[in-house]
Amino acid sequence: MTVTTNTYRNYLRDLGVLLKDLAKAAKLAKDATPGGEDRAYAVGRLMALHEVISLMQQQAVAFDMPLEEVGLQGVDPESELI
């Protein structure tokens, strides 16, 4: 099977958007969870998504790709995903 450049582009954009949506939901879940093991899980999940989004943004910049190309524009992991 031959994969086109558009396939890769669409994959990355969809992945970025989906990760951003998951991170926003994880942030809401963390903020809504009072404590205990459920809170620890919510914090850990948010931290993992923070790390992935941050890394994807850094790599996009390193490869001179606009964040819009990978669907990760408009989110600042350092201030929004903590």
Sequence and secondary structure as in RCSB ss.txt:
>XXXX:A:sequence
MTVTTNTYRNYLRDLGVLLKDLAKAAKLAKDATPGGEDRAYAVGRLMALHEVISLMQQQAVAFDMPLEEVGLQGV
DPESELI
>XXXX:A:secstr
    HHHHHHHHHHHHHHHHHHHHHHHHHHHH  SHHHHHHHHHHHHHHHHHHHHHHHHHHHTT  GGGGT TT 
 HHHH  
